[in-house]
Amino acid sequence: MGKKQHQKDRMFLTATEWRTEWGGHKDKSRAPFKSLPYHCCAIAFTPFEEPVCTPDGTIMDIVNAVPYVMKYKKHPVTGEPLHLRDLITLNFHKNSDNEYHCPVMNKVFTEHTHIVAVRPTGNVYCWEAVEELNVKPKNWRDLLTEEPFVRKDIIHLQDPLNLERRTIQNFDHVKKELAVEVDEDPAQGSSLRNTTDDMKRVLGALATQEAKDAFQAGGGGKRVEARRMLAAAKNLGAGKAGPAAGNTGGGSAGGGGGAAAA
């Protein structure tokens, strides 16, 4: 069975495979998919484990988002300026069959589901639940936590009537062939540590020497370090802009959570 058959079977391509197999002047109309599936990272094109999103609803895995934004300081899809502190940790929920679903309506998410998140908590729901239980009755409290929010805190992650923004060949990092390498082996040293200017700025924002030592010594590999970078960035952002800088959320009920830095 050929390489492209395996790619089709697993239902996603990595960003490297996309650039190699379908980049340049090749016929993209024959590519396995044109629109990025909602459960895949907009940078790596692989299923996310710890999702974070931008204010416009672009989803990435934290382990790809942090080094990308630190290196390029811009949105991987639109190319607009982006800071780590702008990233929002998402809490996707899974049902007993390990499928992402709406924790209120119990509807399984598909490519046809209108999916939204509430920014202060990062909780992810189907739009139907938020529209019927929050928007129409003007009940501005998270459906799971009761935490207050305002209408502009609703982030649209997937709108089946507006799939253009998920068209891969239009992504800024695809058109400009931008990439970052994330070390798989913690023993080799994380690529996050190599961004010295950002590291110095984040470390300088930490309040105590004890916090700085804990941050630097932390351990735990690339994901743990990405979480620390995001948390530090949000602390720095909160100090500059107040509570509106973004959620500090963490973890997900069966879905994962992500993080970012300034």
C-alpha positions in Angstrom: 0.0 0.0 0.0 1.4 3.4 -1.0 2.4 6.3 1.1 -0.5 8.4 -0.1 -3.0 5.6 0.8 -1.7 5.6 4.4 -2.1 9.4 4.5 -5.7 9.0 3.3 -6.4 6.3 5.9 -5.3 8.3 8.8 -7.4 11.3 7.7 -4.8 14.0 8.2 -1.4 15.1 6.7 1.4 16.7 8.6 2.4 20.2 7.5 5.7 18.8 6.1 3.8 16.2 4.0 1.5 18.9 2.7 4.4 21.1 1.6 6.3 18.1 0.1 3.4 16.4 -1.6 1.0 19.2 -2.4 3.1 22.4 -2.3 4.5 24.6 -5.0 2.7 24.5 -8.3 1.2 21.1 -7.8 -2.6 20.5 -8.4 -4.0 21.2 -4.9 -7.5 20.2 -6.1 -6.3 16.6 -5.8 -5.0 17.0 -2.2 -6.6 14.8 0.5 -8.3 17.7 2.1 -8.6 21.5 1.4 -10.2 22.5 4.7 -8.4 21.8 8.0 -10.4 19.5 10.2 -11.5 21.2 13.4 -9.6 18.8 15.6 -6.2 19.4 13.9 -3.5 22.0 14.7 -3.4 24.9 12.2 0.4 24.7 12.2 1.3 21.0 12.1 -2.0 19.8 10.6 -2.1 16.8 13.1 -4.7 16.2 15.7 -4.2 18.4 18.7 -3.5 17.1 22.2 -3.5 20.4 24.2 -5.5 23.0 22.2 -5.1 26.7 22.3 -6.7 29.2 20.0 -6.3 32.7 18.8 -9.0 35.4 19.4 -10.4 34.7 15.9 -10.8 31.0 16.7 -7.8 29.4 15.0 -6.9 26.2 16.9 -3.3 25.0 17.4 -1.6 22.6 19.7 0.3 24.4 22.5 3.5 22.6 21.7 3.5 24.1 18.1 1.8 27.4 18.9 4.3 28.6 21.5 7.5 28.3 19.5 5.8 29.5 16.3 4.5 32.7 17.9 7.8 33.3 19.8 9.7 33.0 16.5 7.5 34.8 14.1 5.3 36.9 16.4 2.4 36.6 14.0 -0.7 34.6 13.3 0.1 31.4 11.4 -3.1 31.6 9.3 -3.7 35.4 8.7 -0.1 36.7 9.1 -1.3 39.4 11.4 0.7 40.3 14.6 0.1 37.9 17.5 1.5 37.7 21.0 1.6 34.6 23.2 -0.5 36.3 25.8 -3.3 36.5 23.2 -3.7 32.7 23.1 -6.6 31.1 24.8 -6.5 27.7 26.5 -9.3 25.5 25.3 -11.2 22.8 27.2 -12.6 20.3 24.8 -14.8 17.5 26.4 -15.1 13.9 25.4 -17.9 11.4 25.8 -17.6 7.8 26.9 -16.6 6.8 23.4 -13.7 9.2 23.5 -15.3 11.5 21.0 -15.2 15.3 21.3 -18.7 16.5 22.1 -20.8 19.3 23.5 -20.9 18.7 27.3 -24.4 20.3 27.5 -26.2 19.0 24.5 -24.1 15.8 24.3 -23.8 16.1 20.6 -20.7 14.7 19.0 -18.7 17.3 17.0 -18.3 16.8 13.3 -17.2 18.8 10.4 -20.7 20.1 10.1 -21.0 21.3 13.8 -20.9 25.0 14.6 -18.4 25.0 17.5 -17.7 27.8 19.9 -15.7 28.5 23.0 -16.2 30.9 26.0 -13.0 32.9 26.4 -12.8 33.3 30.2 -13.1 29.6 30.8 -12.0 28.1 27.5 -14.9 25.7 27.6 -16.0 24.4 24.2 -19.7 23.9 23.3 -21.8 23.6 20.2 -23.3 27.0 19.1 -26.8 25.6 19.6 -26.2 25.3 23.3 -24.7 28.7 23.7 -27.3 30.4 21.5 -30.3 28.8 23.2 -29.1 28.9 26.8 -26.9 32.0 26.9 -27.6 34.4 24.1 -31.3 34.3 23.7 -32.1 34.4 27.5 -29.2 36.8 28.0 -27.8 34.4 30.6 -24.1 35.5 30.5 -22.6 32.8 32.6 -20.6 29.8 31.5 -22.9 26.7 31.2 -20.5 24.5 33.2 -18.8 26.9 35.7 -21.2 29.8 36.1 -18.3 32.2 35.4 -19.6 35.4 34.0 -18.7 36.5 30.4 -19.9 39.0 27.8 -21.1 38.3 24.2 -17.8 39.3 22.7 -16.2 36.5 24.7 -17.8 33.9 22.4 -15.2 32.6 20.0 -16.3 30.7 16.9 -13.9 27.8 16.4 -15.8 26.2 13.4 -18.6 27.7 11.4 -19.8 25.2 8.7 -21.1 28.2 6.7 -17.7 29.9 6.7 -15.0 27.3 5.9 -12.9 29.7 3.8 -10.7 30.6 6.7 -9.8 26.9 7.1 -8.6 26.5 3.6 -5.0 25.3 4.0 -3.4 26.7 0.9 -4.4 30.2 2.1 -2.6 29.9 5.4 0.2 32.4 5.8 2.7 29.9 7.0 1.9 27.6 4.1 2.3 30.3 1.5 5.5 31.6 3.0 6.8 28.1 4.0 7.4 29.1 7.6 8.1 26.4 10.2 9.6 25.7 13.6 11.3 22.6 14.8 10.0 21.2 18.1 12.5 18.8 19.7 10.8 15.5 20.5 13.5 14.4 23.0 13.7 16.5 26.1 17.3 15.3 26.6 18.3 17.2 23.5 17.0 20.5 24.9 13.8 22.2 23.9 13.7 24.6 21.0 11.7 26.9 23.2 14.8 27.7 25.2 16.7 28.8 22.1 14.5 31.9 21.7 16.7 33.9 24.0 15.2 37.4 23.7 11.7 36.1 24.5 13.1 34.0 27.4 14.8 37.0 28.9 11.7 39.1 28.7 9.5 36.4 30.3 12.0 35.6 33.0 12.4 39.3 33.7 8.6 39.5 34.3 8.6 36.8 37.0 8.2 38.3 40.4 10.8 36.4 42.4 14.1 34.6 42.0 12.4 31.5 43.3 9.9 31.6 40.4 12.7 32.2 37.9 14.6 29.2 39.2 11.5 27.0 39.1 10.8 28.1 35.6 14.3 27.3 34.3 14.7 24.1 36.2 11.1 22.9 35.5 11.8 19.8 33.4 9.0 17.7 32.0 9.8 18.1 28.3 8.5 20.4 25.5 4.8 20.4 26.6 5.5 21.3 30.2 7.9 24.1 29.1 5.3 25.4 26.6 2.8 25.6 29.4 5.3 27.5 31.6 6.0 29.9 28.8 2.3 30.6 28.2 1.6 31.0 31.9 4.5 33.5 32.3 3.3 35.4 29.2 -0.2 35.7 30.6 1.1 36.9 33.9 3.1 39.5 32.1 0.2 40.4 29.9 -2.2 40.7 32.9 0.3 43.1 34.5 0.2 45.3 31.4 -3.4 45.1 30.3 -5.4 43.9 33.3 -7.9 40.9 33.4 -8.8 41.4 29.7 -5.5 39.9 28.6 -7.0 36.5 28.3 -7.8 33.3 30.3 -5.3 31.4 32.3 -7.3 28.2 31.9 -5.8 24.8 32.1 -6.6 21.2 31.4 -9.7 19.9 29.8 -12.3 17.4 30.8 -11.0 14.6 28.6 -9.8 17.0 26.0 -6.5 18.8 27.0 -5.5 22.4 27.5 -3.0 24.8 26.1 -1.0 28.0 26.9 1.1 31.0 25.6 3.7 34.0 26.2 4.1 37.7 25.4 
